Amino acid sequence: MLRQQANLCFLNLKDDPELAAIGFFVALESLYEDDAHYELLNNSDFPTLWEKVIIDKWAIKLEQCYKLKRETYLYESRGVVRCLSNLESDQKSLVRNLVGGKLTYGQFATNYYFAYSNHTRFGHNGCDE
């Protein structure tokens, strides 16, 4: 039940009207499909001040989803917990760098995609297996 709530939390970010303005620049639900990744890869724009405000809202909502996800760790293997923890840490760091003006949207997409790929050696569904 907790796992479903956590997964639903992430999925709902994609349709959150408060976040719609940045939905073209990042994968709001935290999962990059290959096609979306390649489209985002070439974006050399830095977030505007207005977009940074929305990215901050996204970060808060991501934290709520990760909090739910962390509650499922009790039922996961050590390897899965390590994978999820590392991926969470990397995403938070990348979001901070995006808001801080250190990354373009394309750099964010590239770095997150590689972080996700790096931490998900457990199969197609990544850390959830």
C-alpha atoms as one frame of an Amber mdcrd trajectory, in Angstrom:
protein
   0.000   0.000   0.000   2.789   2.463   0.905   4.679   1.632  -2.271   1.573
   2.361  -4.343   1.061   5.670  -2.536   4.667   6.681  -3.146   4.542   5.711
  -6.821   1.247   7.546  -7.240   2.732  10.615  -5.564   5.504  10.746  -8.185
   3.106  10.080 -11.049   0.747  12.838  -9.899   3.532  15.408 -10.207   3.281
  15.134 -13.982  -0.309  16.433 -13.936   0.096  18.982 -11.132  -1.144  22.339
 -12.482   1.240  24.256 -10.203   4.161  22.602 -11.959   2.884  22.715 -15.540
   5.159  25.594 -16.566   8.294  23.496 -16.025   6.826  20.236 -17.308   8.327
  20.916 -20.722  11.829  21.166 -19.244  12.057  18.350 -16.675  10.442  14.963
 -16.099   8.240  15.971 -13.184   7.490  12.414 -12.144  11.250  11.747 -11.933
  11.316   9.088 -14.635  12.791   9.930 -17.987  11.608   8.007 -20.993  14.297
   7.757 -23.649  12.446   9.950 -26.169  11.778  12.670 -23.601  15.396  12.565
 -22.483  16.693  13.173 -25.991  14.328  16.104 -26.479  15.399  17.710 -23.187
  19.082  17.025 -23.737  19.531  19.911 -26.172  17.882  22.577 -24.040  20.619
  25.102 -23.256  18.346  27.432 -21.289  18.845  28.179 -17.625  15.669  28.500
 -15.550  14.216  31.987 -15.294  13.500  33.474 -11.867   9.828  32.585 -12.281
  10.714  28.994 -13.235  13.035  28.744 -10.226  10.063  29.505  -7.963   8.160
  26.649  -9.586  11.186  24.351  -9.360  11.312  25.112  -5.622   7.650  24.019
  -5.383   8.545  20.882  -7.310  11.400  20.187  -4.875   8.992  20.432  -1.937
   6.556  18.057  -3.597   9.372  15.670  -4.525  10.430  15.626  -0.877   6.885
  14.621   0.115   7.010  11.756  -2.402  10.451  10.672  -1.238   9.217  10.716
   2.356   6.502   8.240   1.391   9.066   6.191  -0.523  11.393   6.085   2.498
   8.567   4.573   4.561   8.696   1.530   2.268  12.400   0.928   2.917  11.565
  -1.355   5.813  10.235  -3.863   3.298  13.084  -3.620   0.783  16.456  -5.299
   0.458  19.613  -3.372   1.339  20.558  -3.061  -2.309  17.223  -1.526  -3.234
  17.368   0.855  -0.261  20.893   1.923  -1.237  19.755   2.468  -4.823  16.724
   4.524  -3.801  18.691   6.579  -1.285  21.435   7.383  -3.773  18.960   8.293
  -6.483  17.052  10.561  -4.084  20.260  12.262  -2.996  21.393  12.779  -6.582
  18.051  14.201  -7.663  17.949  16.636  -4.760  21.461  17.798  -5.548  20.640
  18.261  -9.222  17.474  20.224  -8.405  19.497  22.499  -6.102  22.023  23.050
  -8.883  19.251  23.778 -11.371  17.696  26.381  -9.073  21.147  27.757  -8.272
  21.793  28.465 -11.939  24.625  25.948 -12.188  22.851  23.720 -14.736  20.862
  24.275 -17.890  17.730  22.216 -18.360  19.657  20.018 -20.809  22.494  19.467
 -18.351  19.962  18.637 -15.637  18.258  16.095 -17.921  21.560  14.532 -18.903
  22.885  14.312 -15.350  19.634  12.965 -13.940  19.253  10.410 -16.712  22.786
   9.129 -16.113  22.283   9.112 -12.329  19.053   7.162 -12.757  20.723   4.720
 -15.156  23.705   4.363 -12.837  21.606   3.558  -9.774  19.173   1.218 -11.474
  21.156  -1.877 -12.215  18.369  -4.089 -10.857  16.462  -4.295 -14.137  14.026
  -2.350 -16.277  12.025  -1.011 -13.322  15.166   0.093 -11.596  15.204   0.427
  -7.848  11.708  -1.005  -7.510  12.732  -4.534  -8.307
